[in-house]
């Protein structure tokens, strides 16, 4: 080891909660012991466990008890940012990564400075399948040039390899209230190429990158799951915007709004597993549902982990106040333009200034909300031939103000509206649709569509009021398995959206 460097293995531990907030089971200390054993095989000086209260007694481990709250505002925001994409190592809101799940900058800097460590290889307490060889490659990369590589990571799935962070860089994360994800994400104020192509990222094989998440914090990641991780629930097909970029402009939807009773029944079944998240949206504006507040509260009361809603955000301040008062993790705002004229042309009304004003109000007032910093506000644009020239200004604007902006390709609902895509992005060879394997789409009348492109429910697998969600998900997984062997039926036959991530 470099004489000037002292690298430790570092784990944050909370006796009652996993890093993502889920209740810890009785096997928590056993999983921690297995993780420590793996970490002790790595080229670290020692292993430190930091956390509040009495820490588990594990041979050869240094304890650092802290009075700091591991689930402070910063970490609560990181959890919310990961709720809708925990499967992948990065790609959460604001670029949140799996490393942000297990990093607690304030408590960790305290521990590292106390024990005079220059850097730490940080892993989660239930990452008991880390690869010591890969971890050593990360450590070696740092030691080769400690001043240049203050952070070293891989694209391995969560649970396979830790991230190395220098103590002074961790202190900067603490002082600036930022994250690993924000450092790696594109920032228009400090443009950079994707860090995965730089030396700070230890390259691994495609086979290693494609492995599933292998943390032991939820049954889905170490056993078979009977439920989808992400469910989009359409509350209504109504929307204040009906311009040509919206489905409502092209298709007459006449299905009824989702009843509160159907929503409650659905949420109770989904909450059986700790890591299920819902997006209240579908084809309509969630805020156009007359009981949207009660639906959000019902999801929370049932125990649904993550809750987001999709909206055009053309509402008055009373609704904005309710958004901040409710347990929402994210608000996804359909904007689709960066100029007022383009917004009016695509959305069907001249209201861009109102949307921007409402976003500004949310960003300003969420600081003092009951969950400070939340919900995340995620502006989105569907990239079409009519707005592509505004893409850069749109993205840079909202990355600056919100720390997040999404640009999506247009879809057609299986041919129900004209394709507005700038280019056909489908690869030359078809492969199995990932949407089927990852998420469920529930229409406002309770119909479980084959996917989010089954706008009219013509290829539905059932109804949430008639069939258990486990059975409905099983039917969708059977279709996904058919895709794996190249069998495409019904609306899947001529689908042009199969390549979406």
C-alpha positions in Angstrom: 0.0 0.0 0.0 1.2 3.5 -0.8 3.0 4.8 2.3 1.1 8.1 2.2 -2.3 6.4 1.8 -4.4 4.7 4.3 -7.5 3.0 2.8 -10.1 1.4 4.9 -13.3 -0.5 4.2 -16.3 1.4 5.3 -19.8 0.4 6.1 -22.7 2.4 7.5 -25.0 0.4 9.7 -28.4 1.1 11.1 -29.9 -1.6 13.3 -33.5 -1.2 12.2 -33.3 0.0 8.6 -31.6 -0.9 5.4 -29.8 1.8 3.5 -32.9 2.3 1.3 -35.1 2.6 4.3 -36.7 -0.8 4.3 -37.1 -2.5 7.7 -34.2 -4.8 8.5 -34.9 -8.4 9.0 -33.6 -10.8 11.6 -30.7 -11.8 9.4 -29.3 -8.3 9.2 -26.2 -9.0 11.4 -25.5 -12.2 9.6 -25.5 -10.4 6.3 -23.3 -7.7 7.7 -20.8 -10.3 9.0 -20.7 -11.9 5.5 -20.1 -8.5 3.9 -17.3 -7.7 6.4 -15.6 -11.1 5.7 -15.6 -10.3 2.0 -14.3 -6.8 2.6 -11.5 -8.1 4.8 -10.2 -10.0 1.8 -9.6 -6.7 0.0 -6.5 -4.6 0.2 -7.8 -2.4 3.0 -6.0 -1.4 6.2 -9.1 -2.2 8.3 -12.8 -2.4 8.2 -14.8 0.3 10.0 -18.5 0.2 10.8 -20.1 3.6 11.5 -23.6 4.0 12.9 -25.7 5.2 15.8 -25.9 3.3 19.1 -24.2 -0.1 19.9 -22.7 -1.7 16.8 -22.5 -5.4 16.0 -19.5 -7.1 17.5 -17.6 -8.6 14.6 -14.0 -9.9 14.9 -11.4 -7.6 13.5 -13.8 -4.6 12.9 -13.3 -1.1 14.2 -16.5 0.5 15.5 -17.3 4.2 15.2 -20.4 5.1 17.0 -22.0 8.4 16.0 -24.8 10.6 17.2 -25.5 11.7 13.7 -28.7 10.7 11.9 -27.9 8.4 9.0 -31.3 9.2 7.5 -30.9 12.9 7.3 -32.4 15.2 4.6 -29.6 14.5 2.2 -29.9 10.7 2.5 -33.7 10.8 2.4 -33.5 12.7 -0.9 -31.1 10.1 -2.3 -33.4 7.2 -1.3 -36.3 9.0 -3.1 -34.0 9.4 -6.2 -33.4 5.7 -6.3 -36.9 4.4 -5.8 -37.8 4.2 -9.5 -34.6 2.6 -10.8 -33.0 0.5 -8.1 -32.3 -2.3 -10.6 -29.5 -0.4 -12.4 -26.3 0.9 -10.9 -27.1 4.5 -12.0 -29.9 6.3 -13.7 -31.9 7.5 -10.7 -33.4 11.0 -10.4 -30.5 13.5 -10.6 -28.3 10.7 -11.7 -28.5 8.9 -8.4 -26.3 5.7 -8.3 -26.3 2.6 -6.1 -23.3 4.1 -4.3 -25.5 7.0 -3.1 -27.7 4.4 -1.4 -24.9 3.5 1.0 -22.9 6.8 1.4 -23.6 9.0 4.4 -21.1 11.8 3.9 -21.3 13.5 7.3 -21.1 10.4 9.4 -18.5 8.8 7.2 -16.2 11.9 7.1 -16.4 11.9 10.9 -15.3 8.3 11.0 -12.5 8.6 8.5 -11.0 11.7 10.1 -11.2 10.1 13.5 -9.3 7.0 12.3 -6.9 9.0 10.0 -7.9 7.3 6.8 -7.1 9.0 3.5 -9.8 7.1 1.5 -12.4 4.4 1.9 -13.8 1.6 -0.1 -17.5 2.0 0.7 -20.0 -0.9 0.5 -23.5 -1.5 1.8 -24.0 -3.7 4.9 -25.8 -6.3 2.9 -23.4 -6.3 -0.1 -22.2 -9.8 0.9 -21.4 -10.8 -2.7 -18.8 -8.2 -3.5 -15.9 -9.4 -5.6 -12.6 -8.8 -3.7 -10.6 -9.0 -6.9 -12.6 -6.3 -8.6 -12.5 -4.2 -5.4 -8.7 -4.5 -5.4 -8.6 -3.2 -8.9 -10.5 -0.2 -7.8 -8.1 0.4 -4.9 -5.1 -0.1 -7.1 -6.3 2.5 -9.6 -6.6 5.0 -6.8 -3.2 4.2 -5.3 -1.6 4.6 -8.7 -2.5 8.3 -8.7 -4.3 9.3 -5.4 -4.5 13.0 -6.2 -6.0 12.4 -9.7 -8.3 9.5 -8.8 -10.0 10.7 -5.7 -13.0 8.6 -6.7 -12.8 5.2 -8.5 -15.8 3.1 -9.4 -17.1 0.4 -11.8 -20.3 -0.2 -13.8 -20.9 -3.4 -11.8 -24.4 -3.8 -10.5 -25.2 -2.9 -6.9 -23.6 -5.4 -4.5 -20.7 -6.5 -6.7 -18.1 -3.8 -6.0 -17.7 -0.8 -3.7 -16.8 2.7 -4.6 -13.5 4.2 -3.5 -13.8 7.8 -2.3 -11.0 10.0 -0.9 -11.7 11.5 2.5 -11.3 15.1 1.2 -13.7 14.4 -1.6 -16.3 12.9 0.8 -16.0 16.1 2.8 -16.8 18.1 -0.4 -19.9 15.9 -0.9 -20.9 16.8 2.7 -20.2 20.5 2.4 -21.8 20.9 -1.0 -24.8 18.6 -0.3 -24.1 16.7 -3.5 -23.8 13.1 -4.4 -21.8 10.6 -6.5 -24.6 10.6 -9.0 -24.5 14.3 -9.5 -20.7 14.2 -9.9 -21.0 11.6 -12.7 -24.1 13.2 -14.3 -23.9 15.8 -17.1 -23.8 19.3 -15.7 -24.2 22.1 -18.2 -22.2 24.5 -16.0 -19.2 22.1 -16.1 -19.6 20.0 -19.3 -17.7 16.7 -19.3 -17.7 13.5 -21.2 -19.3 10.4 -19.6 -17.0 9.4 -16.7 -17.5 5.7 -17.5 -15.1 6.3 -20.4 -12.4 7.8 -18.2 -9.7 6.1 -16.1 -11.7 6.7 -12.9 -13.9 3.9 -14.0 -12.4 0.4 -13.9 -13.7 -1.4 -17.0 -15.5 -4.7 -16.7 -16.9 -7.1 -19.2 -20.4 -6.7 -20.7 -21.3 -10.0 -19.0 -20.4 -8.4 -15.6 -22.3 -5.2 -16.4 -25.5 -7.2 -17.3 -25.6 -9.1 -14.0 -28.7 -8.3 -11.9 -28.5 -6.3 -8.7 -27.3 -8.6 -5.9 -27.9 -6.9 -2.7 -29.6 -8.7 0.1 -31.8 -5.9 1.3 -35.1 -7.0 -0.4 -36.4 -10.4 -1.5 -36.5 -9.4 -5.2 -32.7 -9.1 -5.5 -31.7 -12.4 -3.9 -34.8 -14.6 -4.5 -37.7 -14.8 -6.9 -40.2 -11.9 -6.8 -43.9 -12.3 -7.6 -44.6 -8.6 -8.1 -43.3 -5.9 -10.5 -40.9 -3.3 -9.0 -42.5 -0.4 -10.9 -46.2 0.1 -11.7 -47.7 3.0 -13.6 -51.2 3.6 -12.5 -53.4 5.8 -14.7 -55.8 7.7 -12.6 -57.7 9.4 -15.5 -57.3 10.0 -19.2 -58.3 13.6 -18.7 -55.6 16.3 -19.3 -55.6 20.1 -19.5 -53.5 19.8 -22.6 -54.8 18.2 -25.8 -52.3 19.4 -28.4 -50.9 17.2 -31.2 -48.1 15.9 -29.0 -50.6 14.3 -26.6 -52.5 11.0 -27.1 -55.8 12.9 -26.4 -55.4 14.8 -29.6 -55.5 11.6 -31.6 -57.6 9.1 -29.7 -61.0 9.5 -28.0 -60.7 7.9 -24.5 -63.9 7.2 -22.8 -62.9 5.0 -19.9 -63.8 6.0 -16.4 -61.5 7.4 -13.8 -60.0 5.0 -11.3 -62.0 4.6 -8.1 -60.4 5.1 -4.8 -61.5 1.6 -3.8 -59.7 0.0 -6.8 -56.6 2.0 -6.1 -56.6 1.0 -2.4 -57.0 -2.7 -3.4 -54.1 -2.5 -5.8 -51.8 -0.7 -3.4 -52.5 -3.2 -0.6 -51.4 -6.1 -2.9 -48.3 -4.2 -4.2 -47.1 -3.3 -0.7 -46.5 -7.0 0.2 -43.0 -6.5 -1.0 -40.9 -3.6 0.4 -39.5 -2.2 -2.8 -42.5 -1.6 -5.1 -42.9 1.9 -6.5 -45.8 3.5 -8.4 -46.1 6.3 -10.9 -49.5 7.9 -10.9 -49.9 9.0 -14.5 -50.6 6.9 -17.5 -52.1 8.8 -20.4 -53.8 11.5 -18.4 -52.8 14.1 -15.8 -52.9 12.7 -12.3 -53.9 16.0 -10.9 -57.0 16.0 -13.0 -58.4 13.1 -10.9 -60.9 14.5 -8.4 -59.4 12.4 -5.5 -55.8 12.4 -6.5 -54.7 13.5 -2.9 -56.6 10.6 -1.4 -55.0 8.2 -3.9 -51.5 9.4 -3.0 -52.2 9.0 0.7 -53.7 5.6 0.2 -50.6 4.4 -1.5 -48.5 5.7 1.3 -50.7 4.2 4.0 -50.7 0.8 2.3 -46.9 0.8 2.5 -46.0 1.4 -1.2 -42.3 2.4 -1.2 -42.0 5.0 -3.9 -44.7 7.4 -5.1 -44.5 9.8 -8.0 -47.1 11.5 -10.2 -47.1 12.7 -13.8 -48.7 16.0 -14.6 -48.8 19.1 -16.9 -48.7 21.1 -13.6 -51.3 23.6 -14.8 -52.9 24.1 -11.4 -53.4 26.8 -8.8 -51.3 27.3 -5.6 -53.7 25.3 -3.5 -52.8 22.2 -5.5 -49.1 23.0 -5.2 -49.4 23.3 -1.5 -51.0 19.8 -1.4 -48.2 18.4 -3.5 -45.7 19.5 -0.8 -47.9 18.3 2.0 -48.2 14.7 0.7 -45.7 11.9 0.8 -44.6 12.2 -2.8 -41.0 11.4 -3.9 -41.2 12.9 -7.4 -43.3 15.0 -9.6 -42.8 14.4 -13.3 -43.8 17.5 -15.3 -44.7 17.3 -19.0 -43.3 20.4 -20.7 -42.2 19.3 -24.1 -40.8 22.7 -25.2 -38.5 25.6 -24.2 -40.2 28.4 -26.1 -43.8 29.6 -25.5 -44.8 29.4 -29.1 -43.6 25.8 -29.4 -45.4 24.9 -26.1 -48.6 26.3 -27.4 -48.3 24.5 -30.7 -47.6 21.1 -29.2 -49.6 21.2 -26.0 -52.6 23.1 -27.4 -52.6 26.0 -25.0 -50.4 29.0 -24.2 -49.3 28.1 -20.7 -45.5 27.7 -20.5 -45.1 30.7 -18.2 -47.6 29.1 -15.7 -45.7 25.8 -15.8 -42.4 27.5 -15.1 -43.9 29.6 -12.4 -45.4 26.5 -10.7 -42.1 24.7 -10.8 -40.3 27.7 -9.4 -42.8 27.8 -6.5 -42.3 24.1 -5.7 -38.5 24.4 -5.8 -38.6 27.4 -3.5 -41.2 26.1 -1.0 -40.1 22.5 -0.7 -37.1 23.6 1.4 -39.5 24.1 4.3 -41.9 21.2 3.5 -42.4 18.4 6.0 -39.9 16.4 3.9 -37.3 19.1 3.0 -36.0 18.9 -0.5 -38.9 16.6 -1.7 -40.5 15.9 -4.0 -37.9 15.9 -6.8 -39.2 17.9 -9.7 -38.5 16.2 -13.1 -39.2 18.2 -16.2 -39.7 16.1 -19.3 -39.6 16.6 -23.0 -40.9 14.2 -25.7 -38.4 14.9 -28.6 -40.2 15.5 -31.9 -39.4 17.1 -35.2 -41.2 20.3 -33.9 -39.1 20.8 -30.7 -35.8 19.1 -31.4 -34.0 22.5 -31.9 -35.0 23.4 -28.3 -33.7 20.2 -26.8 -30.3 21.7 -25.7 -31.8 24.8 -24.1 -34.5 22.8 -22.4 -32.1 20.3 -21.0 -29.6 22.9 -19.8 -32.3 25.0 -18.2 -33.8 22.3 -16.1 -30.6 20.6 -15.2 -29.5 23.9 -13.8 -32.7 24.6 -11.8 -33.9 21.1 -10.9 -30.8 19.0 -11.2 -32.7 16.7 -13.5 -34.4 16.7 -16.9 -35.7 13.8 -19.0 -35.9 13.6 -22.8 -38.0 10.8 -24.1 -38.7 9.5 -27.6 -42.3 9.8 -28.8 -44.6 6.7 -28.9 -47.7 5.9 -30.9 -49.7 3.5 -28.8 -49.2 0.8 -31.3 -50.0 3.0 -34.2 -52.9 5.0 -32.8 -51.2 8.3 -33.6 -48.7 9.4 -36.1 -45.0 8.7 -35.3 -43.4 12.1 -34.5 -39.9 10.7 -33.9 -36.9 12.6 -35.4 -35.2 9.3 -36.2 -36.1 5.6 -35.9 -33.8 4.5 -33.0 -34.6 0.8 -33.2 -31.6 -1.5 -33.5 -31.4 -3.7 -36.6 -32.0 -6.9 -34.7 -35.0 -7.3 -32.4 -34.6 -8.5 -28.9 -37.0 -9.2 -26.0 -38.9 -6.1 -24.7 -37.5 -5.0 -21.4 -40.6 -3.1 -20.5 -42.6 -6.4 -20.1 -40.0 -7.7 -17.6 -39.8 -4.6 -15.5 -43.1 -2.8 -15.1 -46.8 -3.1 -15.1 -49.3 -0.6 -16.6 -52.7 -0.3 -15.0 -55.4 1.7 -16.9 -57.8 4.0 -15.1 -60.7 1.5 -15.4 -58.6 -1.2 -13.6 -57.5 -3.0 -16.7 -53.9 -4.3 -16.7 -52.6 -3.5 -20.1 -50.0 -5.6 -21.8 -47.6 -2.6 -21.6 -47.7 1.2 -21.7 -48.3 1.1 -25.4 -51.6 -0.8 -25.1 -53.5 2.5 -24.7 -56.9 0.9 -25.3 -56.3 -2.3 -23.3 -56.9 -4.4 -26.4 -54.3 -6.9 -25.3 -55.0 -6.7 -21.6 -54.2 -9.6 -19.2 -56.9 -8.9 -16.7 -58.5 -6.5 -14.2 -57.2 -5.6 -10.8 -60.7 -5.9 -9.3 -61.1 -9.5 -10.6 -57.6 -11.0 -10.5 -54.8 -11.0 -7.9 -51.9 -8.8 -8.9 -49.5 -11.8 -8.5 -51.4 -13.7 -11.1 -51.6 -10.7 -13.5 -47.8 -10.2 -13.2 -47.3 -13.9 -13.8 -49.2 -13.6 -17.1 -47.0 -10.6 -18.1 -43.9 -12.6 -17.3 -45.1 -15.5 -19.5 -45.3 -13.0 -22.4 -41.9 -11.7 -21.6 -40.5 -15.3 -21.7 -42.1 -15.8 -25.1 -40.2 -12.7 -26.2 -36.9 -14.3 -25.0 -37.3 -17.1 -27.5 -38.4 -14.7 -30.3 -42.2 -15.3 -30.2 -44.2 -12.0 -30.6 -48.0 -12.1 -30.6 -50.9 -9.6 -30.7 -49.8 -6.0 -30.4 -46.2 -7.1 -29.9 -46.0 -8.3 -33.5 -45.6 -4.9 -35.1 -44.4 -2.9 -32.1 -41.8 -0.3 -32.7 -41.1 0.5 -29.1 -39.5 -2.8 -28.0 -36.0 -1.4 -27.7 -36.8 1.2 -25.0 -34.7 0.7 -21.8 
